Amino acid sequence: RFRERWGLSGRTIGFLGALTSDKGAQDLVRAFLSLEDGSGAAKGNEEVALVLAGTVRDDFHLFFNKLPDRDSSRIIVTGALTEEEKRDFLAGIDILFIAQQS
C-alpha cells in the first residue's frame, strides 16, 4: 500500500525516525545523491528512491530547503506516520537505513 500511495517503483531506501542531523538523515541524503548519476537513476541505470519518514526537525528542514530542486525532487519526505503507516512503510521498502551520530 505504501508504494502505491507514493508512486514508488524500483528499489527503495527508507529512513524512519526524526529527521535531524544527529540521526544521520542529512548524511543519508548526501550519500544517496552521490550514488545517482543525475537522471534520478542510480549508477548502473537502476531506479532508486529515497523515502524519509518521520518528524522533520528544524536543522533538517534548513538543510533540505537548501538543496537544489533537481536533488530535493528525487527524495520523498512523508512527515510523521501513524503506526499503521509505519508498518506499511517498512513492508514497502527494500533497504532500511539506521544510523545515529554520537
C-alpha positions in Angstrom: 0.0 0.0 0.0 2.8 2.4 0.8 4.5 2.0 -2.6 1.2 2.6 -4.4 0.4 5.7 -2.3 3.7 7.4 -3.1 4.1 6.1 -6.6 7.2 4.1 -6.0 8.7 1.6 -8.3 12.2 0.1 -8.4 14.4 -0.2 -5.3 13.5 1.9 -2.3 15.8 3.1 0.5 13.9 4.2 3.6 14.6 6.1 6.8 12.2 6.0 9.7 12.8 8.4 12.6 13.3 12.0 13.5 14.7 13.8 10.5 17.7 15.6 12.2 21.4 15.6 11.8 22.1 13.5 14.9 20.0 10.7 13.5 22.0 10.7 10.3 19.3 11.9 7.9 21.5 14.6 6.3 24.3 12.1 5.8 21.9 9.6 4.2 20.7 12.3 1.7 24.2 13.2 0.8 25.2 9.6 0.3 22.0 8.9 -1.8 22.7 11.9 -4.0 26.3 10.8 -4.5 25.0 7.4 -5.8 22.9 8.9 -8.5 24.0 9.8 -12.0 22.0 13.0 -12.2 19.0 11.4 -14.0 17.3 10.0 -10.9 18.7 6.6 -11.5 21.5 5.0 -9.5 24.7 4.4 -11.4 24.0 1.3 -13.3 20.7 2.6 -14.5 18.5 1.1 -11.8 15.8 3.4 -10.4 16.2 4.0 -6.7 14.0 6.1 -4.5 14.8 7.6 -1.1 11.9 7.9 1.3 12.4 9.8 4.6 9.6 9.2 7.1 9.4 11.0 10.5 9.1 14.3 12.2 11.1 16.9 10.4 13.3 18.9 12.8 14.5 22.4 12.1 18.1 21.6 11.2 17.0 19.1 8.6 14.3 21.4 7.3 17.0 24.1 6.7 19.4 21.6 5.1 16.7 20.1 2.8 15.4 23.5 1.7 19.0 24.5 0.6 19.2 21.5 -1.8 18.8 22.3 -5.5 15.3 21.4 -6.8 16.9 18.7 -9.0 18.1 16.9 -5.9 15.2 17.5 -3.4 12.6 16.5 -6.0 14.1 12.9 -6.1 13.6 12.5 -2.3 10.2 11.8 -0.7 9.7 13.3 2.8 6.5 11.9 4.3 6.5 13.6 7.7 5.2 11.7 10.7 3.4 8.4 10.1 0.7 6.6 12.1 1.5 3.2 13.5 -0.3 1.5 10.6 1.5 3.7 8.1 4.8 2.8 9.7 4.1 -0.9 9.2 3.2 -0.2 5.5 6.3 1.8 5.1 8.5 -1.0 6.5 6.8 -3.6 4.3 7.2 -1.4 1.2 10.9 -0.5 1.3 13.9 -2.6 0.2 16.5 -1.2 2.4 16.1 0.4 5.9 18.8 2.9 6.8 19.5 3.1 10.6 22.3 5.4 11.9 23.0 7.7 14.7 25.9 10.0 15.3 27.3 10.3 18.8 
